[in-house]
């Protein structure tokens, strides 16, 4: 394996309920088919858990953070166990015919786990039995027993009929036994009780008027009971209080306790145990998606963009804090010394200091397949584009890599991007134009604060003060200093500040500070400087070099498969280079600008040589059928000595540009989707990165034997935990490195952008 150190794992959250949880200093969220782990005080992902084959819908910690249970659209839940600083995969809880949307886990100390065998109930003594319930859209709740992350045994399947449980919670039943609460789409909370063998339907809590979207259980203890508040004075140690959220915009509290009923507001749950309504928490303006407890406080998250912290205040429940976000929230939990929340793929965090709440940095990343990545020429910034319709720019801060700007929020899925200057880039999306963007003065000042220097060596004077995206618009417009922070009285961001303690309208980030999510959305757009026309179909690939921008589009005929050139300075058309019969999937300039190389779905590569005069600055030098399947990527070796083509036929082929010698063929275990060379020789060796359709990444090295293409390549694979789990769309080496370590950026369909430091000395034959 190659010696590596992860520098950045950037990935956004899934847009599903129950996709975030926190236990102590560790937090987890669902991210594509992955579970992302981060420490709230660090604000960046440090690891991901792989195993699910479809979108992860829910994550829940258990056993004081020693276990983690994830549920996914593949119909399974997976149990993960902490092993020191790492996590290992455990039991797989299957059997559902539809996506698992929620899980709940409860530990029974000194208890016994049971499971059904041919209609009977067999009991197995387990010192520490863990009961996990999984709820799926097939209308069933399945109950499993397992010891830690060990093998699980199905105990029971509860059929809910025509309705679905959207969330489940487990808690000790007052007086002994186990209570299961299911939040259902019939506006009811169904209670099941287990005393010994199996769960049995016990009661239904009626009060909500729309789907019940979430349920959370709190067992009252002497430590959490606030006897001084009249609203909770009737609670007793051992009682269970359920908090439920609903699309009726309300949160309701229900108390389950040992006692007599005799009141129409209570229902019998079990022998000597009753349940009844305790409080209604009204304050949200839209559907409430989640509830969570911490002690005797509740946090709820709503589509209205607010996370509300509730607590007893005298004889009523009131909001202790109202925390605003720049979009609808889908969940919130207590953690990291405050509140963590997520919505529309973004994470938010707020911390409380001396009684005051303030927004703090949280992990950021794409919420869709990451399709391209590009470094600026000085290696200071990484730009990525995604099917989530955003372009994101990352930079190194004092504590590591973070998102520094979100220069483009588009109305089409993004496909490709390339820097054309330190403060400018071009991008293509599922539309027919290539767009050119230039940075703002605010960004340039922040970049100077991060790396030092002054404005004398930059084009800062030519930059706009800021940018804005008009309603229903696709083009970011430049704005002046007086307009950059102007507030529209009808702006929903500004309006939301009326009822939030932490405003959704965040001020611009201070130079050198890590931007918050709301700041990224509002203050870091780059204005669009130009549009490059000419393609008849959706843009597929772009590249910059030799003062030009090369672009390609989707094509089903040679007529539309040409590479088009535009001036990077003026945006004027510079030529059309026909060569392929189908979509040109990739295009690369050599570092010296002498060559232009493209690969295509027609399984060929085309090599263009620089020329003076003529209709275009390049002319076709060679076109060759290179592979048995589609050519996904091409790359140039340092000095343009040779180039690589990568294909779905599971090979990378190395070619000399000015000779007819047969290629050197490198075979791989899966389709090769992305390749790139370290831009200079390292220790008299050429170094190549190759990524596969399955997500594996290899780094290969070969000694420079003089003229010709090297033939002796030594491969090393990057450890799976530092690679990807799905199609890798792009790999790009940082243009600046050292003899010991170079940075490799990789973009994948698993929603992650990774920056990995690779020790190239580990690639020597003696390593």
C-alpha angles and dihedrals in degrees: 000000000000115000106248142170119200111232099176138008107182118184135144128227127263118255095240135108120265092019096134134059138159135202119182110308095347128081130182135193137180113256117177107300090337137084110226120208125203141161109236094221091056097047095211137092114256100181144002129214117224128197111093118099097205138034115312110233105181142017128192132177120219139180094036091306097313092111133041124194122197127188123201147182089257087080095252141101120212129208118216124191127206112242106185106297092342136069127228129202117253137169123358112218108205142156102100120124093208140035118305107234103177143014136193129192132193131181119220108201112218090354133131128250118221134194136180121254117188092330095315128099120243120194124214120189110231121175092220111016118192119205117201126185123198124197121200139177090254087084095253137114113204122202121209134182123208141154106243109305093336127117114313128220124208110239104176147346118219114201114207097191119222094352133075132225109233094186139006135202134191127206139159111273112237106255094023136309133065131290123209119193121192123194105215140194092239089073091254135113108223118208124206125186130204121195106170111322119025141348117268129191108262112167147336124233111217124193111092117093099206139032113320103229104182143015130189129181129217124189111211115234132176088254095055099036111104099202093179093068115083090209090067101024091108092057116106132196108273095031118125119222118196121204115201131187126204145184086246085081094247138109116214131197121212125189123213114193146151109265147083125299117209093144128098088225092064133068129200114250104174139334104317093353124107137174133208146163113282108175145344117225107203123178111098120106097208143023114323110224105181147018130191136176133225111176106311094336127097129205121199131187126206144187086247089077097251132117108202125200111207130196139164112270112182110306096344140055114248139172115272090188140000112207118194131209132189093248145015115311122220100186146359135189137177113257146117092044091303139021131322121198141168140197140159090010095306131111125219132191134190127185129199119225123176090344095307124110123221134175115249134188121283133182116283134193147132121303094207141039111313105227108179142011132193135184123215114241094260095049093239100116137038120204121200132181128198149186085254085079096246138112114212129192122206129197138176115261129184092277099037140283120339138160106277101179143003098211098174133036105177140187093228132058108268119238113174145358141180135184113243095179136359089270102030139062141172125225139187130205138171089300135084101255135074111224126212120211131189127198125250128242088248091059093045091051091049091050091052090050090054099047104021128235132103138266096259094092096046140071092243094130090062095053127099120248093238146325139239135194111226119223110275089006131128098196124077109228124215115243133193127241092264093053101041095084100025114135123224110215088221093050109124090213091059094040092054091059088073092076104027130085090207109043123233086217101077121193119246113282118261114250109272095015123118106254119239121233093258090049091050091052097047111025109032104062117126119221119247109247103184147347124230113212136190109088118109095204141034116309114253109174140009135186135177130212145118090033091300140104116221119197140175135193139205109284140177095186139039090251092071101028097083125123110241123209129207132177110260090212103045103017091230120144111265103182149310121249114198117193114120134073096209138026114322099227098190142015131189136179119216113245093253093046093238094118140036119199131192136179128203149197086247086074094247138109125219123209119201124192126212115252140173119242126000129098093297134028090237132051129198110265099172142354119191138176095239108171144024092238139029118313106234103180145002133201140184125231118226112287090015088269090146140340138224132228121197123203147182087244087082096252141107114207125200118211137185110231097217103036137069094222117135115263127258106245123212115193125212135187094245142018111303111229106170137025137174138167126226099255094239136030113270113212091341090307134114113228124203130186118206126184128196138218090250092056100258117138126205131190117203131189133194131181118247102250095181123256120018134029117315114246104186106079123174112205127206124181123221109237111265093243088061096043132064136275099217144029111328108219099186144004122191130177119221109256090229124054146132137249090261105044139011128188119241120195117200132184123202145180087241085080094250132123110198131192110193129184108219123196101221093193087075088067095067115114091247094052 
